[in-house]
Amino acid sequence: MGFFDRIFKSNEPQQKPEAEARSFSAAMSGTLGALMGGTKVNTSNVLESSVFRACVQKISQTVASLEVDIFKVDGLKQSRILHPLTNILKLSPLEGVTAFSLWEKIISDSLIYGKGFALIHRDNTARVLGLEYLSAGDAKPTTLGPDNLPAFHFTESDEIFLLDELFIIENFRGISNADLHSDALSLSKAAEDFGLAFFENGGNVSGVITTDHQLTEEQFNRLSFAWHSRNHGKAGQHSTAILEHGMKYDRIGSNPETSQLTQVRKYQAEEICRLMGVPPALVGLDTNVTFSNVEQQGIFFATYTIQPLIRSIEQEISVKLLTKKEAPSIEVRFNISSLLRADAKTRGEYFSALIRDGIVSINEAREKLENLNPVEGGDTHFIQVNLAPLKAMSENEAPQKTELNEQ
């Protein structure tokens, strides 16, 4: 007895199927629901997007890897100094925590949630002792006291902190990228889910089975279960279905080629990079790149994405971590020069010109070029002796002409 004979041969009396359970919409809910619906991207699941995660990682780790220096500024003169904040910002903001880890976490939080937080630890004299990371996922804006001062409530620890107690890094207008660009991120996730479902189903597209026979509820359920178990997933991806009793199979799904899945996923990946300000080549997307244009994309990234971010961090440091007495004469700077480096040949020619024209000394060039140690006598500035003003040349010509006339 064949498979379909066992289904249709039943001694049970025919029963009228229930309209709701056997309706077309109910039968198609799994198929169309999977294609038309999808996971809405939000702050809790946005890192599941590989491109978004790569962009967040690239920005946060790039800033975290930059050198931080503190300078004393007196008019046009400036000198690098050791400050109590030096160790906190460069090495360890809190016992057992690295500065790289702190910057990476609060910057990635700002990109995901709109704001990144660290609690400022101070002593009795208001001197900063350290920075403690606080998860932005637990932060809820609130007010405190009779004056309704703005503050943030951290639900996990159930503590409320005023703004001057917190070191805060904000994304654009303090808005979460996951919320601001939810539709673009959701479309990317839907395309990814579609590809996953297609290949998990053995490369088979969805369809419907039709028949002129009236099926009982038991026959309907048995047919549905048997079809899915035999022809879906990895086990059934190479099997051939045989339909009997006038049954027909019609495809209703869209395969990746007709859906332009590859093109959609590539476009959405580039769209996410554009929204995050990260050139596609820096997260491994663009394959048509050369050495020169990758270098230019890196400079673009440093200038238009990293520079504004570190500028806001430097200003937050000046406002929150320096005293009012220190702020006018002390500056904290992230050294972005390493991101703007060209190739070795171009850097060598550039610094040779600066040394030749007396703009920098040999030791300054050694430090900026490759962080090399100073050499003896390297602090002297040099200029070329064979250069002279044009006016001096005209003055020298006059006596020469007089001597020729006398001869």
ZIDAKA-V904180 format. One record per backbone hydrogen bond with DSSP energy under -1.0 kcal/mol. NH is the residue of the N-H (numbers start at 1). CO is the residue of the C=O. E is the energy in kcal/mol with one decimal. If there is no record, write none. Layout:
BEGIN
NH	CO	E
NH	CO	E
END
This chain:
BEGIN
6	2	-2.1
7	3	-1.2
8	4	-2.7
9	5	-2.6
10	8	-1.2
22	18	-2.1
27	23	-2.0
28	24	-2.0
32	28	-2.4
33	29	-1.3
34	30	-1.4
35	31	-1.7
36	32	-3.5
37	33	-1.9
46	42	-1.3
48	45	-1.8
49	46	-1.7
53	49	-2.6
54	50	-2.1
55	51	-2.3
56	52	-2.6
57	53	-2.7
58	54	-2.5
59	55	-2.4
60	56	-2.5
61	57	-2.3
62	58	-1.5
63	59	-2.1
64	60	-2.3
65	61	-1.4
66	63	-1.4
69	333	-2.8
71	331	-3.1
72	79	-2.9
73	329	-2.9
74	77	-3.2
77	74	-2.0
79	72	-1.8
81	70	-2.7
86	83	-2.0
89	85	-2.8
90	86	-2.1
91	87	-2.0
92	87	-2.3
97	94	-2.4
99	91	-2.4
102	98	-1.8
103	99	-2.6
104	100	-2.4
105	101	-2.1
106	102	-2.5
107	103	-2.1
108	104	-1.9
109	105	-2.3
110	106	-1.7
111	107	-1.7
112	108	-1.8
113	109	-3.4
116	169	-2.5
118	167	-1.5
119	132	-3.6
120	165	-2.4
121	130	-2.8
123	127	-1.9
126	123	-1.8
129	121	-3.7
130	121	-1.3
131	93	-1.5
132	119	-2.5
134	117	-2.0
138	135	-1.2
139	136	-1.1
140	153	-2.0
142	151	-2.6
144	149	-1.8
148	145	-1.7
149	144	-2.4
151	142	-2.6
152	161	-2.3
153	140	-3.3
154	159	-3.1
155	138	-2.4
158	154	-1.4
159	154	-1.5
161	152	-2.3
163	150	-1.0
165	162	-1.5
166	163	-1.3
167	118	-3.6
169	116	-2.2
171	114	-2.7
174	171	-2.5
175	172	-1.9
177	111	-1.0
180	176	-2.8
181	177	-2.4
185	181	-2.3
186	182	-2.6
187	183	-2.3
188	184	-1.7
189	185	-2.1
190	186	-2.7
191	187	-2.2
192	188	-1.9
193	189	-2.7
194	190	-2.4
195	191	-2.0
196	192	-2.1
197	193	-2.8
198	194	-2.4
199	195	-2.1
200	196	-2.3
201	197	-1.3
202	199	-1.4
203	198	-2.3
208	250	-2.6
210	248	-2.6
220	216	-2.6
221	217	-2.3
222	218	-2.6
223	219	-2.5
224	220	-2.3
225	221	-2.5
226	222	-2.7
227	223	-2.5
228	224	-2.1
229	225	-2.3
230	226	-1.8
231	227	-2.3
232	228	-1.2
237	234	-1.0
247	244	-1.6
248	210	-2.3
250	208	-2.6
252	206	-2.2
253	206	-2.1
259	255	-2.1
260	257	-1.0
261	256	-2.7
264	260	-2.7
265	261	-2.7
266	262	-2.2
267	263	-2.6
268	264	-2.7
269	265	-2.0
270	266	-2.2
271	267	-2.3
272	268	-2.3
273	269	-1.9
274	270	-2.2
275	271	-2.3
276	272	-1.9
277	273	-1.0
278	273	-2.4
282	279	-1.6
283	280	-1.5
284	281	-1.2
285	280	-2.4
289	287	-1.4
294	290	-2.0
295	291	-1.7
296	292	-1.8
297	293	-2.1
298	294	-2.2
299	295	-2.0
300	296	-2.5
301	297	-2.5
302	298	-2.3
303	299	-2.5
304	300	-2.7
305	301	-1.6
306	301	-2.2
307	302	-1.9
310	306	-2.7
311	307	-2.0
312	308	-1.8
313	309	-1.7
314	310	-2.7
315	311	-2.0
316	312	-1.9
317	313	-2.4
318	314	-2.1
319	315	-2.1
320	316	-2.8
321	317	-2.2
322	317	-1.2
327	323	-2.5
329	326	-1.5
330	326	-1.8
331	71	-2.5
333	69	-3.0
335	67	-3.1
339	336	-1.4
347	343	-2.5
348	344	-2.4
349	345	-2.2
350	346	-2.2
351	347	-2.4
352	348	-2.0
353	349	-1.8
354	350	-1.7
355	351	-2.5
356	352	-2.6
357	353	-1.8
358	355	-1.3
359	354	-2.1
360	354	-1.1
363	378	-2.5
365	361	-2.1
366	362	-2.4
367	363	-2.2
368	364	-2.3
369	365	-2.8
370	366	-1.6
371	367	-1.3
372	366	-2.4
378	375	-2.0
393	389	-1.1
394	390	-1.6
395	391	-1.8
396	392	-1.6
397	393	-1.3
398	394	-1.1
401	397	-2.0
402	398	-1.7
403	399	-1.9
404	400	-1.6
405	401	-1.9
406	402	-1.7
407	403	-1.4
END
